[in-house]
Amino acid sequence: GAAELGPYRHYMQKEIFEQPRAIADTLEGVTGIMPELFGDKAHGVFQKVKSVLILACGTSYYAGSTAKYWLESIARIPVNVEIASEYRYRDSVPDPDTLVVTISQSGETADTIAALKHARAQGMEHTLTICNVSTSAMVRECALHYITRAGVEVGVASTKAFTTQLAGLFLLTLALAQAKGRLSDEAEQEHIKAMRHLPAAISAVLALEPQIISWAEQFASKENALFLGRGMHYPIALEGSLKLKEISYIHAEAYPAGELKHGPLALVTSAMPVVTVAPNDALIEKLKSNLQEVRARGGELFVFADADSHIASSEGVHVIRLPEHYGHLSPILHVIPLQLLAYHTALARGTDVDKPRNLAKSVTVE
Ligand code: G6P
């Protein structure tokens, strides 16, 4: 009811603003990295497994897609990420030395549970879930788990569940790296420090809301939008486009920016807003030349840069700068303005933000 909403108009907005608290709770008590964070038997399992298979649906699938970048670069473990509803019906090659990781806010998504059982039936017995509901079927079915502490999420469009899943997946990355002897004490301390600072860093990003509202007013009259990102921010672009389409009903799709010339450039006109996730990472110069290709075709750019990206506003190029550059954890910060953009665009269009048409919070049937 209204009392629970406090100063917020919708649960989605409230849940976006709860993220500093949700992340702090999810990481509470984590003063050092150890496999036991995932269960008593995790140490032996983490030492043994040679690869990771991530299974999930929807927003949780994009959390897994982001984690693939972390796991391969930090823990040096090969990762496959699969949409649960595809994996469960596909002839795949089972590997008993794989850690099967399911990601689920509810822990009750039918396709994800079925995919897990399918993996197990094929002889993959090392299972772990990152889940927001400790009493769920998913937690019961998996040998190992990490419970995110987002708290109850009411809005159908997932927000705080996503960022807390990313926090849990980053911990998993570090714990696997450690079990493999690939995490120095100094690196461990640095990562922990960065994680501890996340709530404050997220609060600083949330303070950008007024600037994002002015962009949302321009988006409200559009019928299409393109989202671009590169590297570990490509899944963030995908999640941003999912948020926008789910609640504002604007058709949106996401592309890794290097792929523009293989198709989506044909769609670019002045009527196509192009949202770009542009932190100052190793690909920033390549991304900037991708953006020039869009500008040359009249596309209007809405760029989420960060403190170090060096992208200036100009004719047809709007820039909102996140206050800090955040290294490996940058995806957790960069998704937040995309959540706010979707929320305020939907608000401006007058759609039912918390209960978008045709969608359910938890899909417990196939
Ligand atoms: C539904 C929800 C999404 C969610 C997906 C997976 O589609 O609307 O927000 O990402 O299910 O749900 P899960 O509970 O498994 O994360």
Residues whose N, C-alpha, C, O or C-beta is under 5 A from the ligand:
A	BS01	G6P	C57 G58 T59 S60 I103 S104 Q105 S106 G107 T109 V156 A157 S158 A360 K361 S362 V363
